[in-house]
Structure formats: structure tokens, C-alpha cells
């Protein structure tokens, strides 16, 4: 999966701007956008695409502490690079972002800072390009994200930034990506006035230096920014990518269009449960607990998808500790049809994202998925089997629990009278992350 795929997903707002003075807490959003007054300035003077000359400026941090997957450092205001496309100018800047190999990443939000001509607010889109030879790849259409919220950080910056206001802009990404990933981020202001992307620094340039493209200034192709800025400053620009680092601890998402399809085994609460187990190994002995990053299961049902639930059970000696009482019950965040059917039942990919539960490292747990709509005649659900391989069982075979007809305790599906006759496991995958109480003040 490529970084920041072209998927339109839901948004979650974060509480930012804590600690700002009253004069600095002007906030806009796509829901509540605050719009600056002022008529269009038709005689705007297009200045060179550089703000600042390495003299620095006052820092103001409007972002609460969080988990950053990529962080170019604090706003240092050595320089601001023009990234504006409107009736007056066509200039675009881009800087790169890496996600390392060996991890999965729940990319939630991206923050940038821009200096916008005083009297105007940011009206931006974040373009995300793939990489080609160390520059943004123009042969592929970039992914575009509208600005979600924008916060006034500094209303009266001095020095070379005089005549602008500094804004922090948030883009909601909501993507799940496997490393390694490399993308180029390009925030572009499309409204009135000019917007300059503010520099940031950790004392080093992370990845490649920023790129600039501006037909107005004779740069039709992406060019190293330091080659074109009058001061020759090689720097990064303000980017913070917020999210979670995740580990996949179970990969059973390849499925057969089959399951416990006999109506007597319909996986409808409260009478029945189908269960499969997973293990939370921590070979490096770094954590006592894990948080759940996501669980994805494959489920066929003709029930109302709003009634789908997941459950997690503790384990005792290769069995659910109590198959009637889960440790936690989960509601799905996404239910997406695959376009397939099993005996006329539509198949869904069901995702449970970041549920509020921590699980003990080194422990086994059992997962179950079902529909609560079991009281309606003709309604039934089937958790699909994992695709059968030569070596099919990891840990324990999937089990079924139905005390009303004597299937108690939970029994391997191979032993059911109308079951498959062989041991099977069920189709789902589990990703974990660091436990919730260590993820930072935003609760990530």
C-alpha cells in the first residue's frame, strides 16, 4: 500500500492551540471556518519567493505533545519559501517524509506552518507526491487533502516575516501504510495574498532538502531549494506527521469464501460465538502491555451492519477463559463490502481501529465477531475461514460455542456435527501499538 492512498475516510478533530493568548487563538476549520475581512488586492506585489535571510525569529509552539512519525523540528523562521498558486503567482514547494521499513503506520494528521500575507487566511491543499529519483514524481497524480483546521500562531512576527501572520494548518490523513514509504509533501495556498512555508530545523536536513518549482521564476521543473534561494540556505520546512507505529502480530487476512454456513451455526449474539486466538509476543521484553492498533476481520452477513460487534476474551490453557463474558466488546469503525458473497450473504471487511483497551504482553487472547441481530428470522452471519494451507493452524484451531445446543465448552470446528471435518482458523489480522497511557498527551 502506498503512502497516503486515494481513499476518502472520516475525520477526527484534535484539541490544539492550548496555552495561546486570546489574541492568538483565532481558529478556522472546514466546519467553522473563520474568514478574514478585506477586499481582494488586485495590485498585490509579487515579491521574490524567499522570506527571511537566516536571521531566525520567535518560536511559538501551538501543538500539544504527541506521537510524531516524522518531525522536521521546530519553527525556526530562518526562511519562508513561497508555495502559492493563484491569479498572481505560480510557485510550489515540497519536502520529503520517510516511514521506515519493518513497521506499519497509522497516519492520522499532518501539520505545516505557513506565513500568510496579513489580512488573509490560509486556503490550502496538501499535495502528496510519490518519489522519483529524489524528487516529487510528476508522472503520477498526487493525492490531495484539504486543510481541516488552521490556527493563528503569531499575529505579529518580526524581522523578515513582518507583514505576515504565522498559521499552523492541520490536514486529516487517516491512512494505514506499511513501511518503507517515501512521499513528498507540498502545501499550496490557493487563496488571496501570498503564503510562505516556514522553515524548521533539528540542526540537520532529514532526507533530501526541499524542492521548488515555479514557472513564474523560470523553474518549470523541481529544483533544490538551496540552489535558488538568495541566501543558499539548505533547510527543511515545518512538517509534523502524527500517528502511531504499529506491529502486525497476526496475519490471517487471506480468506476462503466459506465458513460455518449451516444456519444452526449462524454467528448471531447472544446464542453463539465463533472464536480464534492470537498471541502478543514481546521478544525484546520492552513492554508490559500493548494497545490494539487495529483488528480487521472478514465477515459475511445479511444483518444490519450497524449491529456487528467484536469481542476479546482472555485465555486459559488454550481455551477462552469464559466464552460467555468477554474482556471487552468492540464496535467497528469501518465496514466495507468486498463485492463477494457466501451463500447469498454479502462479505465485508470489518475494521476495529484503536479500541480503548490494553492487553498483556506475552499473553494469548481470543477474538470473536458476530451480529447482534440474531432475533430476526432469516438473519445470519458467517465469519469466513482463513485460506487453508498445508500447515493451516497457528496456535489453536478456531472454536465454536453454543451452550443452548450442548456445544459447551467452546469446541474446535472440526468436531462439530455439521462442521468442516478438519481444523480451520478464521480470517482476521491484528496490529498492536504501544499502550495508550504512553502515547502522549493527545491520547494517541
C-alpha positions as CSV (number, residue, x, y, z in Angstrom):
1,X,0.0,0.0,0.0
2,X,1.4,3.4,-1.0
3,X,1.7,6.2,1.5
4,X,-1.5,8.2,1.8
5,X,-3.6,6.3,-0.7
6,X,-6.5,7.9,-2.5
7,X,-9.2,6.9,0.0
8,X,-11.8,9.3,1.4
9,X,-12.2,8.5,5.0
10,X,-13.7,10.1,8.1
11,X,-12.2,12.9,10.1
12,X,-11.4,13.3,13.8
13,X,-10.7,16.7,15.3
14,X,-7.8,17.2,17.7
15,X,-7.7,19.8,20.5
16,X,-4.9,22.1,19.6
17,X,-3.9,25.7,20.5
18,X,-3.7,25.2,24.2
19,X,-1.8,27.9,26.0
20,X,-2.2,30.6,23.4
21,X,-3.1,34.1,24.4
22,X,-6.5,35.4,23.5
23,X,-5.0,37.4,20.6
24,X,-3.5,34.2,19.1
25,X,-6.4,31.7,19.3
26,X,-8.1,32.6,16.1
27,X,-9.1,29.2,14.6
28,X,-10.6,28.1,11.3
29,X,-11.9,24.8,10.2
30,X,-13.8,23.3,7.3
31,X,-16.8,23.2,9.6
32,X,-16.4,26.6,11.3
33,X,-14.1,28.5,9.0
34,X,-13.3,32.0,10.3
35,X,-12.7,34.2,7.3
36,X,-10.6,37.4,7.3
37,X,-12.2,40.6,6.2
38,X,-10.7,42.6,3.4
39,X,-11.2,43.2,-0.3
40,X,-9.2,41.5,-3.0
41,X,-6.0,43.3,-3.6
42,X,-5.7,43.4,-7.4
43,X,-2.4,45.3,-7.2
44,X,-0.6,42.8,-5.0
45,X,3.2,43.0,-5.4
46,X,4.7,39.6,-6.1
47,X,7.9,39.5,-4.1
48,X,10.8,37.0,-4.7
49,X,9.9,33.6,-3.5
50,X,12.1,34.0,-0.4
51,X,11.1,35.3,3.1
52,X,13.9,35.7,5.6
53,X,17.7,35.6,5.4
54,X,18.8,33.2,8.0
55,X,18.2,35.7,10.9
56,X,15.8,33.5,12.8
57,X,12.6,34.5,14.6
58,X,10.5,34.0,17.7
59,X,9.2,30.4,18.1
60,X,5.7,29.6,19.3
61,X,4.5,26.0,19.7
62,X,0.8,25.6,19.3
63,X,0.8,21.8,19.1
64,X,0.2,19.6,22.1
65,X,2.8,16.9,22.7
66,X,2.0,13.9,20.5
67,X,3.5,10.9,18.7
68,X,5.2,12.1,15.6
69,X,6.1,9.6,12.9
70,X,8.1,12.4,11.1
71,X,9.2,15.7,12.6
72,X,11.4,18.2,10.8
73,X,11.9,20.2,14.0
74,X,10.6,23.4,15.5
75,X,9.6,26.5,13.5
76,X,12.9,28.4,13.3
77,X,11.9,31.1,10.7
78,X,15.3,31.2,9.1
79,X,13.4,31.4,5.8
80,X,10.0,31.1,4.3
81,X,9.6,29.6,0.8
82,X,6.8,30.7,-1.4
83,X,4.2,28.0,-2.1
84,X,1.2,29.8,-3.6
85,X,-0.8,29.2,-6.8
86,X,-3.4,31.9,-7.6
87,X,-4.1,34.7,-10.1
88,X,-0.8,36.4,-9.3
89,X,1.8,33.8,-8.8
90,X,2.6,30.1,-9.5
91,X,5.1,28.7,-7.1
92,X,5.1,25.3,-5.3
93,X,7.5,23.9,-2.7
94,X,7.8,20.3,-1.5
95,X,9.7,18.5,1.3
96,X,10.1,14.7,1.8
97,X,8.8,12.4,4.6
98,X,10.1,8.9,5.3
99,X,8.4,5.9,7.1
100,X,11.0,3.3,7.8
101,X,10.9,-0.4,6.9
102,X,9.6,-3.1,9.2
103,X,6.6,-1.2,10.7
104,X,3.0,-0.3,9.9
105,X,1.9,3.3,10.4
106,X,-1.5,4.7,11.3
107,X,-1.0,8.1,9.8
108,X,-3.6,10.4,11.3
109,X,-2.7,14.1,10.8
110,X,-0.1,16.3,9.1
111,X,0.7,19.8,10.4
112,X,2.6,22.6,8.5
113,X,3.2,26.2,9.2
114,X,2.8,29.0,6.7
115,X,3.3,32.7,6.8
116,X,0.3,34.3,5.0
117,X,0.1,37.9,3.9
118,X,-1.5,40.0,6.8
119,X,-5.3,40.3,6.2
120,X,-5.7,36.9,4.6
121,X,-6.1,33.4,6.0
122,X,-4.6,30.2,4.6
123,X,-6.7,28.5,1.9
124,X,-4.5,25.5,1.2
125,X,-4.4,22.0,-0.2
126,X,-1.7,19.4,0.8
127,X,-0.5,17.5,-2.2
128,X,1.3,14.2,-1.5
129,X,3.6,13.0,-4.3
130,X,5.4,9.7,-4.7
131,X,9.2,9.9,-5.1
132,X,11.1,9.5,-8.4
133,X,14.9,9.9,-8.3
134,X,14.8,12.0,-5.2
135,X,12.2,14.5,-6.3
136,X,8.4,14.6,-6.5
137,X,7.1,12.3,-9.2
138,X,5.0,14.4,-11.7
139,X,4.1,11.4,-13.8
140,X,1.6,10.3,-11.2
141,X,-1.3,12.3,-9.9
142,X,-0.6,13.5,-6.3
143,X,-3.1,12.8,-3.5
144,X,-4.8,16.0,-2.4
145,X,-6.0,16.7,1.2
146,X,-8.0,19.8,2.1
147,X,-7.0,21.8,5.1
148,X,-9.0,20.6,8.1
149,X,-8.2,23.3,10.7
150,X,-5.9,26.3,10.9
151,X,-4.6,28.1,14.0
152,X,-3.1,31.5,14.3
153,X,0.3,31.0,15.9
154,X,1.8,34.5,15.7
155,X,-0.1,37.6,14.6
156,X,2.8,40.0,14.6
157,X,6.0,38.2,13.6
158,X,9.0,40.5,13.2
159,X,12.0,40.7,11.0
160,X,11.7,39.4,7.5
161,X,8.3,38.0,8.4
162,X,6.8,41.4,9.1
163,X,3.6,41.9,7.2
164,X,2.5,38.3,7.5
165,X,0.8,36.2,10.1
166,X,2.0,32.7,11.0
167,X,-0.6,29.9,10.8
168,X,-0.4,26.2,11.7
169,X,-2.5,24.1,9.4
170,X,-3.8,20.6,10.0
171,X,-4.7,18.0,7.3
172,X,-6.5,14.9,8.3
173,X,-5.0,11.9,6.6
174,X,-6.4,8.7,8.2
175,X,-4.4,6.2,6.3
176,X,-2.7,2.9,7.2
177,X,0.5,2.2,5.5
178,X,3.3,-0.4,5.6
179,X,6.9,0.8,5.6
180,X,9.1,1.6,3.8
181,X,7.3,4.6,2.4
182,X,8.6,7.9,0.9
183,X,6.4,10.7,0.0
184,X,6.8,14.4,-0.9
185,X,4.5,16.8,0.9
186,X,3.5,20.1,-0.8
187,X,1.2,22.5,1.0
188,X,-0.1,25.0,-1.6
189,X,-2.1,28.2,-0.8
190,X,-4.8,28.9,-3.4
191,X,-6.4,32.0,-1.9
192,X,-5.7,35.7,-1.9
193,X,-2.4,37.0,-0.8
194,X,0.8,35.0,-0.6
195,X,1.8,32.1,1.6
196,X,5.4,31.1,2.5
197,X,6.1,27.7,4.0
198,X,8.1,28.3,7.2
199,X,11.5,26.6,7.7
200,X,12.2,24.2,10.6
201,X,15.4,22.5,11.8
202,X,16.8,19.8,14.0
203,X,20.3,21.0,13.3
204,X,20.3,18.8,10.2
205,X,18.4,18.2,7.0
206,X,16.3,15.0,7.2
207,X,16.0,13.1,4.0
208,X,16.5,15.3,0.9
209,X,16.4,19.0,1.0
210,X,13.2,20.8,0.0
211,X,12.3,21.2,-3.7
212,X,10.9,24.3,-5.5
213,X,9.0,24.6,-8.8
214,X,7.9,28.0,-10.2
215,X,7.3,28.8,-13.8
216,X,7.0,32.5,-12.8
217,X,10.6,32.4,-11.8
218,X,12.0,30.3,-14.6
219,X,11.8,27.0,-12.7
220,X,9.5,24.6,-14.7
221,X,11.0,21.5,-13.0
222,X,11.6,20.6,-9.4
223,X,14.9,22.2,-8.2
224,X,16.8,22.0,-5.0
225,X,15.6,25.0,-3.0
226,X,19.1,25.9,-1.8
227,X,20.2,26.4,-5.4
228,X,17.6,29.1,-5.9
229,X,17.2,30.9,-2.6
230,X,19.2,34.1,-2.5
231,X,20.9,33.0,0.7
232,X,21.8,29.5,-0.3
233,X,20.1,28.1,2.8
234,X,19.7,24.3,2.9
235,X,16.9,23.6,5.3
236,X,13.8,21.5,6.0
237,X,10.4,23.0,6.3
238,X,7.8,22.7,9.1
239,X,6.2,19.2,8.9
240,X,4.9,17.1,11.7
241,X,3.3,13.8,10.8
242,X,1.2,12.5,13.7
243,X,0.1,8.9,14.2
244,X,1.0,5.5,15.6
245,X,3.7,3.0,14.9
246,X,2.1,-0.4,14.7
247,X,3.3,-4.1,14.6
248,X,1.3,-6.8,12.9
249,X,1.2,-9.8,15.4
250,X,-1.3,-11.9,13.3
251,X,-1.7,-12.1,9.6
252,X,-4.7,-14.3,8.6
253,X,-6.4,-12.0,6.2
254,X,-6.3,-14.3,3.2
255,X,-9.8,-15.9,3.2
256,X,-11.9,-18.6,1.6
257,X,-15.5,-17.9,0.7
258,X,-16.5,-20.5,3.2
259,X,-17.2,-20.7,7.0
260,X,-19.7,-22.3,9.4
261,X,-22.5,-21.7,6.9
262,X,-25.1,-24.0,8.3
263,X,-27.9,-21.9,9.7
264,X,-27.7,-23.6,13.0
265,X,-24.2,-22.1,13.4
266,X,-25.2,-18.6,12.5
267,X,-22.9,-16.3,14.4
268,X,-25.6,-14.1,15.9
269,X,-25.4,-12.9,19.5
270,X,-26.4,-13.9,22.2
271,X,-26.6,-17.6,21.4
272,X,-23.4,-18.3,19.5
273,X,-19.8,-17.3,19.3
274,X,-17.0,-18.3,16.9
275,X,-13.6,-17.7,18.3
276,X,-9.9,-17.7,17.2
277,X,-6.8,-16.9,19.2
278,X,-3.7,-14.7,18.8
279,X,-0.5,-14.2,20.8
280,X,1.1,-10.9,21.9
281,X,4.8,-11.9,21.9
282,X,7.3,-9.3,23.0
283,X,10.7,-11.0,22.3
284,X,12.7,-7.8,23.1
285,X,11.0,-7.5,26.5
286,X,10.3,-3.8,26.0
287,X,6.7,-3.6,27.1
288,X,4.4,-5.0,29.7
289,X,1.3,-4.2,27.7
290,X,0.2,-3.5,24.1
291,X,-2.5,-1.3,22.8
292,X,-4.6,-2.5,19.9
293,X,-3.8,-0.5,16.7
294,X,-6.5,-2.3,14.6
295,X,-8.2,-5.6,14.1
296,X,-9.5,-6.4,10.6
297,X,-11.9,-9.4,10.1
298,X,-13.8,-10.9,7.1
299,X,-17.4,-11.4,7.8
300,X,-20.5,-12.3,5.7
301,X,-23.9,-11.2,6.9
302,X,-27.3,-10.1,5.8
303,X,-27.8,-8.4,9.1
304,X,-27.7,-4.6,9.6
305,X,-24.0,-3.9,9.6
306,X,-24.6,-1.4,12.5
307,X,-25.2,-4.5,14.7
308,X,-21.7,-6.0,14.1
309,X,-19.6,-6.3,17.2
310,X,-16.2,-7.8,18.1
311,X,-15.1,-9.3,21.4
312,X,-11.8,-10.2,23.1
313,X,-11.5,-13.0,25.6
314,X,-8.7,-13.9,28.0
315,X,-7.1,-17.3,27.5
316,X,-6.7,-20.2,30.0
317,X,-4.8,-23.2,28.8
318,X,-5.7,-23.0,25.1
319,X,-9.3,-22.1,25.8
320,X,-11.3,-18.8,26.2
321,X,-11.4,-18.2,29.9
322,X,-15.2,-17.6,29.8
323,X,-16.8,-17.7,26.4
324,X,-19.9,-16.0,27.7
325,X,-18.2,-13.0,29.2
326,X,-15.7,-11.1,27.0
327,X,-13.0,-8.8,28.5
328,X,-14.1,-6.1,26.1
329,X,-16.8,-5.6,23.4
330,X,-15.9,-3.5,20.3
331,X,-17.9,-1.6,17.7
332,X,-16.4,-1.4,14.2
333,X,-15.1,1.8,12.8
334,X,-15.4,0.7,9.2
335,X,-17.5,-1.9,7.4
336,X,-16.6,-2.1,3.7
337,X,-18.2,-4.5,1.2
338,X,-15.7,-6.7,-0.8
339,X,-18.3,-7.3,-3.6
340,X,-18.3,-11.0,-2.8
341,X,-21.0,-13.3,-1.3
342,X,-21.2,-16.5,0.6
343,X,-24.5,-18.4,0.1
344,X,-26.1,-15.0,-0.7
345,X,-24.6,-13.2,2.3
346,X,-22.6,-10.1,1.4
347,X,-18.9,-10.2,2.5
348,X,-17.5,-7.3,4.5
349,X,-14.1,-6.2,5.6
350,X,-14.7,-5.1,9.2
351,X,-12.2,-2.9,10.9
352,X,-11.9,-2.1,14.6
353,X,-9.5,0.9,15.0
354,X,-7.6,1.8,18.2
355,X,-10.1,0.4,20.7
356,X,-9.6,1.7,24.2
357,X,-8.0,-1.5,25.6
358,X,-4.5,-2.6,26.6
359,X,-3.6,-6.3,26.6
360,X,-0.8,-8.0,28.5
361,X,2.4,-8.7,26.6
362,X,3.2,-12.4,26.2
363,X,-0.4,-13.5,26.6
364,X,-2.9,-15.3,24.4
365,X,-6.3,-13.8,23.6
366,X,-9.3,-15.0,21.7
367,X,-11.2,-12.8,19.2
368,X,-14.9,-13.2,18.2
369,X,-17.1,-11.4,15.7
370,X,-20.8,-11.6,15.4
371,X,-24.0,-9.7,14.7
372,X,-26.5,-8.6,17.4
373,X,-29.5,-9.1,15.0
374,X,-29.9,-12.8,15.7
375,X,-33.5,-12.5,16.9
376,X,-34.8,-11.7,13.3
377,X,-36.0,-14.6,11.2
378,X,-33.7,-15.3,8.2
379,X,-30.8,-13.2,9.5
380,X,-27.5,-14.9,9.8
381,X,-23.8,-14.3,9.8
382,X,-20.6,-16.2,8.9
383,X,-17.0,-15.4,9.9
384,X,-15.0,-16.6,6.9
385,X,-12.3,-19.2,7.2
386,X,-8.7,-18.3,6.7
387,X,-7.4,-19.7,3.4
388,X,-6.3,-23.3,4.0
389,X,-2.6,-24.0,3.5
390,X,-0.6,-27.2,4.0
391,X,0.3,-26.0,7.6
392,X,-3.0,-24.4,8.5
393,X,-3.2,-23.9,12.2
394,X,-1.3,-21.3,14.2
395,X,-1.7,-21.7,18.0
396,X,-5.1,-23.3,18.2
397,X,-7.8,-24.2,15.8
398,X,-10.9,-22.0,15.6
399,X,-13.7,-22.9,18.0
400,X,-17.5,-22.6,18.2
401,X,-19.6,-22.0,21.3
402,X,-23.4,-22.6,21.5
403,X,-24.4,-23.8,25.0
404,X,-28.1,-23.9,24.1
405,X,-27.5,-27.0,21.9
406,X,-24.8,-28.5,24.1
407,X,-21.7,-27.1,22.4
408,X,-20.1,-26.1,25.7
409,X,-17.2,-25.5,26.3
410,X,-16.0,-23.9,23.1
411,X,-15.3,-26.8,20.6
412,X,-12.9,-27.0,17.6
413,X,-14.9,-26.6,14.4
414,X,-13.6,-30.0,13.2
415,X,-15.6,-31.7,15.9
416,X,-19.0,-30.1,15.0
417,X,-21.6,-32.4,13.5
418,X,-22.1,-30.1,10.5
419,X,-18.7,-28.6,10.6
420,X,-15.8,-28.8,8.0
421,X,-14.5,-32.1,9.4
422,X,-11.0,-30.6,9.7
423,X,-9.4,-28.0,11.8
424,X,-9.8,-24.4,10.4
425,X,-8.9,-20.9,11.5
426,X,-10.7,-17.7,10.8
427,X,-9.8,-14.8,8.6
428,X,-8.5,-11.8,10.5
429,X,-5.4,-9.8,11.3
430,X,-4.2,-8.0,14.4
431,X,-1.9,-5.0,14.8
432,X,-0.7,-3.6,18.1
433,X,1.0,-0.4,19.2
434,X,2.4,1.0,22.4
435,X,-0.2,1.1,25.2
436,X,-2.5,4.1,25.4
437,X,-1.0,5.6,28.6
438,X,2.4,6.1,26.9
439,X,1.2,7.6,23.6
440,X,1.4,11.3,24.5
441,X,-1.0,14.0,25.8
442,X,-3.4,13.7,22.8
443,X,-4.3,10.2,23.9
444,X,-2.8,8.7,20.8
